[in-house]
Amino acid sequence: MNFYDAVKNRRSVRKYRGTPVPSEKVDRIWEAVRWAPSACNLQPWRFLLVKSAEMRERTRRVLLQDWVITAPLIVVALGNRETAWRRDGVSIHAVDVAIAMEHLVLAATVEGLGSCWICTFNRNALQDTLDIGPEWEAVAVTPLGYADDPSPRTGRKPLADLVREI
Ligand SMILES: Cc1cc2nc3c(=O)[nH]c(=O)nc-3n(C[C@H](O)[C@H](O)[C@H](O)COP(=O)(O)O)c2cc1C
């Protein structure tokens, strides 16, 4: 699958089959994440791969999105607010993590796996549950697994609304 196909085929999957994901697929996805760019190449990120039934259930409870538990894997993307590059004194770790996370979801698409960006969670509750230190910020979460959901393609604004030549 080429890059443009991956971009167009990716969609938010909110129902998964329980089928385990082969570790080779996960390894290739991590390799795509590893090569994401970051400001000054500081790579201020870590990823938690939530696999056990107990930890997935604890994660589901704080995410308040019950369908997440249908996925065999859940990824929690963390950014380090102390080691990331700063612009005007403000850490841009969330930008770096978002880029790496998009590498992850596009690589998952190429591997035939579904994903879904999730940001609407109680960050403090999630960080307590997963024992995440204060220097780290849980930026986004995604389930990972085989889709069990036709997930119709969503629309987008027309290109003319997005780009302005000046
Ligand atoms: C930053 C961000 C946060 C999102 N948070 C959630 C979320 O908390 N729950 C959810 O079900 N979908 C979430 N989404 C998925 C969006 O709703 C989805 O990407 C959008 O509707 C477009 O649909 P598509 O991903 O299928 O193309 C989020 C997406 C992004 C990029």
The ligand as an ORCA input file, in Angstrom:
! r2SCAN-3c Opt
* xyz 0 1
  C      -6.798     14.813     18.205
  C      -7.940     13.858     17.986
  C      -8.725     13.466     19.051
  C      -9.775     12.551     18.870
  N     -10.451     12.085     19.976
  C     -11.398     11.135     19.798
  C     -12.051     10.566     20.932
  O     -11.768     10.904     22.054
  N     -12.992      9.611     20.708
  C     -13.298      9.168     19.448
  O     -14.150      8.282     19.333
  N     -12.695      9.688     18.352
  C     -11.753     10.653     18.499
  N     -11.099     11.155     17.405
  C     -11.416     10.651     16.059
  C     -12.134     11.714     15.224
  O     -13.469     11.800     15.654
  C     -12.035     11.291     13.744
  O     -10.670     11.274     13.358
  C     -12.788     12.232     12.811
  O     -14.170     12.196     13.070
  C     -12.571     11.863     11.335
  O     -12.953     10.514     11.105
  P     -11.902      9.449     10.548
  O     -10.790      9.337     11.547
  O     -12.671      8.140     10.449
  O     -11.411      9.927      9.220
  C     -10.067     12.063     17.570
  C      -9.260     12.471     16.488
  C      -8.207     13.335     16.695
  C      -7.317     13.700     15.514
*
